């Protein structure tokens, strides 16, 4: 979205992205933004328990900081992109159930577009078989001890991973795919806003 705006404050269906809340939450925010998010929580009278934790340099560092803030008796954690406000309660519940059984689960959709590989970003090199490809989303849900062990290994090897399930792959932890049956887009570029607002307005009718 560029450096000029914090996408979590963008208005969608009359509410900021971050206000599309789920259960008990730990919101990982940029350093120095804690008071702004606290004011936002007060404005929308959020009744569900919530805390604010400062993030880190990489996604995995932010997730680690969030995990460190969990209550000691937490068994399952669902890691959610706050910029993905259309996630249904049914999908969250399904990933929690799968994580209880398998240890790790992720919302995902099978890839339906034809996928091409390019070596130079200009010309097509080959067509990739899409029959085994999945596009992963959030929530990415885990038994707490599983994701802690996985991220600890990432940190030990000084790696950077683009999502939390990649950390599980590193330790050989199976991750259950949970089909995301309804649109679950992420606010990434300005053009996403209009589409996501339509989805949210439909959901509240």
C-alpha positions, 0 to 999 in steps of 0.5 A, spaced: 500 500 500 506 504 500 509 508 506 504 513 506 498 509 509 498 504 515 493 499 511 490 497 518 487 504 518 483 504 512 476 504 512 472 498 509 464 498 510 464 504 515 470 501 519 477 500 519 480 494 517 483 492 524 476 493 527 474 486 524 475 483 530 475 475 532 476 472 539 481 474 544 486 477 540 493 479 541 494 485 536 502 486 533 503 493 531 509 497 529 513 500 534 510 507 536 503 505 534 500 502 540 497 508 543 493 509 536 491 502 536 488 503 543 484 509 541 481 505 535 479 499 540 476 504 545 472 508 539 469 501 537 468 499 544 471 492 543 469 488 548 473 482 547 480 481 550 485 484 547 492 486 548 497 490 543 505 487 542 510 491 538 512 487 532 519 485 529 523 486 523 520 480 519 514 477 519 516 471 523 519 476 529 512 479 529 509 472 530 514 470 535 513 477 539 505 475 539 507 468 541 511 471 547 505 475 549 500 468 550 497 466 556 501 460 559 495 456 558 494 457 551 493 451 547 491 453 540 493 460 536 490 462 530 495 467 526 491 472 522 493 477 517 489 483 520 489 486 513 485 480 511 478 482 514 473 477 510 475 471 514 469 467 516 468 464 523 467 458 520 473 458 517 477 460 523 473 454 527 475 449 521 483 451 522 482 450 529 479 443 529 484 441 524 490 444 528 488 440 534 488 434 530 494 435 526 498 440 530 498 445 524 493 447 519 492 453 514 486 456 510 488 455 503 485 454 496 487 450 490 490 454 484 485 455 478 489 459 474 494 457 469 501 458 472 507 460 468 514 460 470 519 465 467 526 466 468 527 473 466 520 476 467 519 477 460 518 471 456 514 464 458 519 459 460 514 453 461 507 452 464 507 449 471 502 443 473 497 446 477 494 440 479 498 440 486 498 447 487 495 451 493 494 458 495 495 459 502 492 464 506 490 466 514 488 464 519 494 459 520 493 455 526 497 451 530 498 448 537 502 453 541 508 448 542 508 446 535 509 453 532 514 455 538 518 449 536 518 451 528 520 458 529 525 457 534 528 453 529 528 458 524 531 463 528 536 458 530 538 457 523 537 465 521 532 464 516 527 468 513 520 465 512 514 468 508 509 464 512 508 460 518 507 454 515 514 454 512 517 454 519 513 447 520 516 444 514 523 446 516 521 441 522 517 436 519 511 438 522 505 436 517 500 442 516 493 440 514 490 444 508 483 447 510 479 449 504 477 456 504 470 456 501 468 463 501 473 469 498 478 471 503 482 476 500 488 481 503 488 488 503 495 489 499 494 494 494 489 500 493 485 496 488 483 491 493 479 496 497 473 496 493 472 489 492 473 487 499 468 493 501 463 490 497 464 483 500 464 486 507 457 490 506 454 483 503 456 480 509 453 485 514 446 485 510 
